[in-house]
Amino acid sequence: MFKLEPRPELSRFWSYASPILALLITVLIGVALFAALGKDPVKGLLVFFYEPIKNGYAIGELMVKATPLLIIALGLAVCFRSNVWNIGAEGQFVFGAIAAGGVALLADKNTGQWIVAAILVAGILGGMVWAGIVAFLRDKCNANEILVSLMLVYVATLLLGYMVYGPWKDPHGYNFPQSKTFEAVTQIPRLFKGSRVTIGLVIALVGAGALWVFLFRTRAGFAQQVGGLAPAASRYAGFSARRAVWIALLTSGGAAGLAGALEVAGPLGQLTPYVPAGYGFAAIIVAFVGRLHPVGMIFSAILMSMFYIGGELAQSRLGLPKSLTGVFQGLLLFTLLGCDTLIAYRIRRKAAAKAAAAITSGTASLQASTPITAPVASVTEGGH
């Protein structure tokens, strides 16, 4: 039999190895799941881990999915490191998309390229406004930010539905609930010809570098993290807890709103009820799998986008439900939480643990029963 034994100090090795072990366990469970569904596990794994990277076009699509996940996760990392639990990034993503779409709908054939910058700014401000509601209620009413941010997701989704079914519905769209297709001038510039990858990828990578500088090379970033780890020490040092909450939520909301703007003015090109794609929730997993570190989140965003693409391919090629994407995402999160136990605990056999405890106890008893004496030098009168 085995037991968990507390470590004398947190394991640095397992803090990095835990996500890798969690991924391996997720893959093994996935193999068993494919077999249980009567599908070839090898084909299933190829669909999830090979098809998304088999050629240049596939890699481009992978980057299209990874871009919003990374941008949102970068903002969430600021929140979580500040001990502010913003669970409603999906709502901020949607409201940012609504704000950006509203600006895009103002464009016509005579509008200049400046509209792209206005769309992105509108998305950022929209996400900040939606997160600002959470910050205000947390600051003034001591409301729980988890519940408030989560409930606002549904409000934003319903507001999107109202707009595309009502005032912004395309009159020439054959009664489909969608806005008109945005003018070509509003489209986010693409990086490569023949690919859907936009400058959003560059923005995401620059954002990762900026977050690293903010967290680890600035006083403001240090204040955010101290406020999350030790609120009492933060107050003693003169850091404002209220300011930390506002900075965390506005940063997170702005990042989610930016991702929403890049999505509707990029790959989608219009507002539809399908704007909420679950990126805001999946980005929570991206943030924690990436250990709330900018570099780690780049790799975890790529992994999560592989799950998205793999789920779509599994639906079309293997006849499996698209919900398999959520299954793999959930498996990865729960296995990560389980593997993180190894950071603070180690697995020992009960017999070995009892022997170690007996040795420790015997040593302590021996030290307690042995008098502590100091060497005494005997000196004669003659000094010999």
FENTADA-V647531 format. One record per pair of residues at least 4 apart in sequence whose C-alpha atoms are under 8 Angstrom apart, sorted by the first residue. I is the first residue (numbers start at 1). J is the second residue. D is the distance in whole Angstrom. If there is no record, write none. Layout:
i-><I,I>
j-><J,J>
d-><D,D>
This chain:
i-><1,1,2,2,2,2,3,3,3,3,4,4,4,4,5,5,5,5,5,6,6,6,7,7,7,7,9,10,10,11,11,11,11,12,12,13,13,14,14,14,14,15,15,15,16,17,18,18,18,18,18,18,19,19,19,19,19,20,21,21,21,22,22,22,22,22,23,23,23,23,24,25,25,26,26,26,26,26,27,27,28,29,30,30,30,31,31,31,31,31,32,32,33,34,34,34,34,34,35,35,35,39,39,39,40,41,42,43,44,44,44,45,45,46,46,47,47,47,47,47,48,48,48,48,48,48,48,48,49,49,49,50,51,51,52,52,52,52,52,52,52,53,53,53,54,54,55,56,57,57,58,59,60,60,60,60,61,61,61,61,62,62,62,62,62,63,63,63,63,63,64,64,64,64,64,65,65,65,66,66,66,66,66,67,67,67,67,67,67,68,68,68,68,68,68,68,68,69,69,69,69,69,69,69,69,70,70,70,70,70,70,70,71,71,71,71,71,71,71,72,72,72,72,72,72,72,72,72,73,73,73,73,73,73,74,74,74,74,74,74,74,74,74,74,75,75,75,75,75,75,75,75,76,76,76,76,76,76,76,77,77,77,77,78,78,78,78,78,79,79,79,79,79,79,79,79,80,80,80,80,80,81,81,81,81,81,82,82,82,82,82,82,82,82,82,83,83,83,84,84,84,84,84,85,85,86,86,86,86,86,87,87,87,87,87,87,88,88,88,88,88,88,88,88,88,88,89,89,89,89,89,89,89,89,90,90,90,90,90,90,90,90,91,91,91,91,91,91,91,91,91,91,91,92,92,92,92,92,92,92,92,92,92,92,92,93,93,93,93,93,93,93,93,93,93,94,94,94,94,94,94,94,94,94,95,95,95,95,95,95,95,95,95,96,96,96,96,96,96,96,96,96,96,96,96,96,97,97,97,97,97,97,97,97,97,97,97,97,98,98,98,98,98,99,99,99,99,99,99,100,100,100,100,100,100,100,100,100,100,100,101,101,101,101,101,101,101,102,103,103,103,103,103,104,104,104,104,104,104,105,105,105,107,107,107,107,107,107,108,109,109,111,111,112,113,113,113,114,115,115,115,116,116,116,116,116,117,118,119,119,119,119,120,120,120,120,121,121,122,122,123,123,123,123,123,123,123,124,124,124,124,124,124,124,124,125,125,125,126,126,126,127,127,127,127,127,127,127,127,128,128,128,128,128,128,128,128,129,129,129,130,130,130,131,131,131,131,131,131,132,132,132,132,132,133,134,134,134,134,134,135,135,135,135,135,135,136,136,137,137,137,137,138,138,138,138,139,139,139,143,144,145,146,147,148,149,150,151,152,153,154,155,156,157,157,157,158,159,160,160,160,161,161,161,161,162,162,163,163,163,164,164,164,164,164,164,164,164,164,165,165,165,168,168,168,169,169,169,169,169,169,170,170,170,170,170,170,171,171,172,173,173,173,173,177,177,178,178,178,178,179,179,179,180,180,181,181,182,182,182,182,182,183,186,187,187,187,188,188,188,188,188,188,189,189,190,190,190,190,190,191,191,191,191,192,192,192,196,196,197,198,198,199,200,200,201,202,203,204,205,206,207,208,208,208,208,209,209,210,211,211,212,212,212,212,213,213,214,214,214,215,215,215,215,216,216,217,217,218,219,220,221,222,223,223,223,223,224,224,224,225,226,226,226,226,227,227,227,227,227,227,227,227,230,231,231,232,233,234,234,234,234,235,235,235,240,241,242,243,244,245,246,247,248,249,250,251,252,253,254,255,256,256,257,258,259,260,261,261,262,263,263,263,264,264,264,264,264,265,265,271,278,279,280,281,282,282,282,283,283,284,285,285,285,286,286,286,286,286,287,287,287,287,287,288,289,289,289,289,289,290,290,290,290,290,290,290,291,291,292,292,293,294,295,296,297,298,299,300,301,302,303,304,304,305,306,307,307,307,307,308,308,309,310,310,311,311,311,311,311,311,312,312,312,313,313,314,314,314,314,314,315,315,315,315,316,320,323,324,325,326,327,328,329,330,331,332,333,334,335,336,337,339,340,341,342,342,348,348,349,350,351,352,353,354,355,356,357,358,359,360,361,362,363,364,365,366,379,379,380>
j-><349,350,347,348,349,350,347,348,349,350,345,346,347,348,345,346,347,348,353,344,345,346,11,344,345,346,344,343,344,15,342,343,344,16,343,17,343,18,340,342,343,19,340,343,20,21,22,336,339,340,342,343,23,289,290,336,339,24,25,336,339,26,332,335,336,339,27,332,335,336,28,29,335,30,328,331,332,335,31,45,32,33,34,41,328,35,41,42,44,45,36,41,37,38,39,40,41,44,39,40,41,43,44,318,44,45,46,47,48,314,318,49,50,50,51,51,52,310,313,314,52,306,307,309,310,311,313,314,53,306,310,54,58,310,58,59,61,62,306,309,310,58,59,62,58,59,59,60,61,195,62,63,64,195,196,197,65,195,196,197,66,302,305,306,309,67,197,201,302,305,68,196,197,198,201,69,305,308,70,301,302,304,305,71,200,201,204,259,301,72,204,256,259,260,262,263,279,73,279,280,282,283,286,301,305,74,204,283,286,297,298,301,75,204,207,255,256,258,259,76,89,252,255,256,259,279,280,283,77,283,284,286,287,297,78,207,208,211,252,255,287,292,294,297,79,248,251,252,253,254,255,256,80,86,89,252,283,284,287,81,287,292,293,82,224,248,251,252,83,84,85,86,245,248,249,252,84,85,86,228,292,224,225,228,229,292,224,225,226,227,228,229,244,245,248,227,228,229,145,228,245,248,249,145,146,145,146,149,249,252,145,146,149,150,281,284,92,146,148,149,150,151,152,153,280,281,93,149,153,252,253,256,280,281,94,153,256,276,278,279,280,281,95,130,149,150,152,153,154,155,156,157,280,96,126,127,128,130,131,153,156,253,254,256,257,97,127,253,256,257,258,259,260,276,280,98,153,156,157,160,257,260,275,276,99,123,126,127,130,156,160,257,260,100,122,123,124,125,126,127,256,257,258,259,260,261,101,123,126,257,258,259,260,261,263,264,271,275,102,123,126,160,271,103,119,122,123,126,261,104,119,120,121,122,123,126,260,261,264,265,105,119,261,264,265,270,271,106,107,115,118,119,122,115,119,182,183,186,265,180,182,183,111,115,182,183,185,186,183,183,185,115,185,185,117,185,186,118,119,185,186,120,185,186,187,188,121,122,123,186,261,265,124,258,261,262,125,258,126,261,127,254,257,258,259,260,261,128,253,254,255,256,257,258,261,129,254,257,130,254,257,131,250,253,254,255,256,257,258,132,249,250,251,252,253,254,257,133,250,253,134,152,253,135,149,249,250,252,253,136,246,249,250,253,137,138,145,148,149,249,139,145,245,246,249,250,140,141,141,142,143,145,142,143,144,145,143,242,245,148,148,149,150,151,152,153,154,155,156,157,158,159,160,161,273,276,162,163,164,272,273,165,177,272,273,166,167,167,168,169,168,169,170,177,178,179,271,272,273,169,177,178,178,179,180,173,176,177,178,179,180,175,176,177,178,179,180,175,180,180,177,178,179,180,272,273,270,271,272,273,270,271,272,270,271,269,270,186,187,265,269,270,187,265,265,266,269,198,199,200,262,265,266,198,199,195,196,197,198,199,195,197,198,199,196,197,198,266,267,201,202,266,203,204,262,205,206,207,208,209,210,211,212,294,295,298,213,294,214,215,294,216,217,293,294,217,218,218,220,221,220,221,222,225,221,222,221,222,222,223,224,225,226,227,234,239,244,228,244,248,229,230,231,233,234,231,232,233,234,235,239,241,244,234,235,241,236,237,238,239,240,241,239,240,241,244,245,246,247,248,249,250,251,252,253,254,255,256,257,258,259,260,280,261,262,263,264,265,266,266,267,268,269,268,269,270,271,275,269,270,275,282,283,284,285,286,304,329,287,301,288,289,329,333,290,297,300,301,304,291,292,293,297,300,292,296,297,300,333,336,294,295,296,297,298,299,300,296,297,296,297,297,298,299,300,301,302,303,304,305,306,307,308,329,309,310,311,325,328,329,312,325,313,314,325,315,321,322,323,324,325,316,322,325,317,318,318,319,320,321,322,319,320,321,322,320,324,327,328,329,330,331,332,333,334,335,336,337,338,339,340,341,343,344,345,346,347,352,353,353,354,355,356,357,358,359,360,361,362,363,364,365,366,367,368,369,370,383,384,384>
d-><6,6,6,6,4,5,6,6,6,6,6,6,5,6,5,5,6,7,8,6,4,6,8,6,5,6,7,6,5,6,8,5,7,7,7,6,8,5,7,6,5,8,7,6,8,6,6,7,5,6,8,8,6,6,8,6,8,6,6,8,7,6,6,5,5,6,6,6,8,8,6,6,7,6,7,6,6,7,6,8,6,6,6,8,7,6,5,8,8,8,6,8,6,6,5,7,5,7,5,6,6,8,7,7,6,6,6,6,7,7,8,6,8,5,6,5,7,5,6,7,7,6,6,7,4,7,8,8,8,7,7,6,7,8,5,6,8,6,6,7,7,5,5,8,6,7,6,6,6,7,6,6,6,6,7,6,6,8,7,7,6,7,6,7,7,6,7,7,7,8,8,7,6,8,8,7,5,8,6,5,5,7,5,6,6,5,6,8,8,6,8,8,5,8,8,7,7,6,6,7,7,5,7,6,8,6,6,7,7,7,6,5,7,5,7,6,7,8,6,6,7,7,5,5,7,8,7,6,6,5,6,6,5,7,7,7,7,7,8,7,7,8,7,8,7,8,6,4,7,8,5,7,6,7,8,5,8,7,7,6,6,5,8,6,8,6,7,7,6,5,6,7,8,5,6,7,5,6,8,8,8,7,5,6,8,7,5,5,8,6,4,7,7,8,7,8,4,7,7,8,7,7,8,6,6,6,6,6,7,8,8,6,6,6,7,8,7,8,8,4,4,8,7,6,7,8,6,8,8,7,7,6,5,7,6,6,7,7,7,6,4,6,6,8,8,8,6,4,7,8,5,7,8,6,7,5,7,6,6,7,8,6,8,6,6,6,6,8,5,5,7,6,5,8,7,6,8,6,7,7,7,6,7,6,6,8,6,6,7,6,8,7,8,6,7,4,6,7,4,5,7,4,7,8,5,6,6,6,8,6,8,8,4,5,7,6,8,8,6,8,8,7,8,7,8,6,6,6,8,6,5,7,8,5,5,8,8,5,8,8,6,7,7,7,7,7,7,7,7,8,7,6,7,7,6,6,8,6,8,8,6,8,6,7,8,7,8,7,6,7,8,7,7,7,8,6,7,7,6,8,6,6,8,5,7,6,6,6,6,8,7,8,6,6,6,7,6,8,6,8,6,8,5,5,8,7,5,6,7,4,7,7,5,5,8,6,6,7,6,7,6,6,8,4,5,7,6,4,7,6,8,5,7,8,5,5,7,7,8,8,7,8,7,6,7,6,6,8,5,6,7,7,6,8,6,6,6,6,6,8,6,8,7,6,6,8,6,8,5,6,5,8,4,5,6,6,8,7,8,7,6,6,6,6,6,7,8,7,6,6,6,6,6,6,8,7,6,6,6,8,7,6,8,8,6,6,8,5,5,7,5,5,8,5,5,6,7,6,7,5,5,7,8,5,8,8,8,6,5,5,7,8,8,8,6,5,5,7,8,8,8,7,8,7,6,7,7,6,5,7,6,5,7,6,8,6,5,7,8,8,6,6,7,6,5,6,7,6,7,8,7,6,5,6,6,7,6,6,4,6,8,6,5,6,8,7,8,8,7,7,8,7,6,6,6,6,6,6,6,7,6,6,6,5,7,8,6,7,6,6,7,6,8,8,6,5,7,5,7,5,8,4,6,8,7,7,7,8,6,6,6,6,6,6,7,6,8,6,6,8,6,6,7,7,6,5,8,8,5,8,8,7,7,6,6,8,6,6,6,5,8,8,5,7,7,6,6,6,6,6,6,6,6,6,6,6,6,6,6,6,6,6,7,6,6,6,6,6,8,5,6,6,8,5,5,6,6,7,5,7,7,6,6,7,7,6,8,7,6,8,6,6,8,6,6,6,5,6,7,6,5,8,6,8,6,8,7,6,8,7,7,7,4,4,7,7,5,6,7,7,7,6,6,7,6,6,7,6,6,6,6,7,7,7,6,6,6,6,7,7,7,6,6,6,7,6,8,5,7,6,5,7,6,8,6,8,5,6,6,7,7,5,5,5,5,8,7,7,6,6,6,6,6,6,6,6,6,6,6,6,6,7,8,8,6,6,8,7,6,6,6,6,6,6,6,6,6,6,6,6,6,6,6,6,6,6,6,6,6,6>
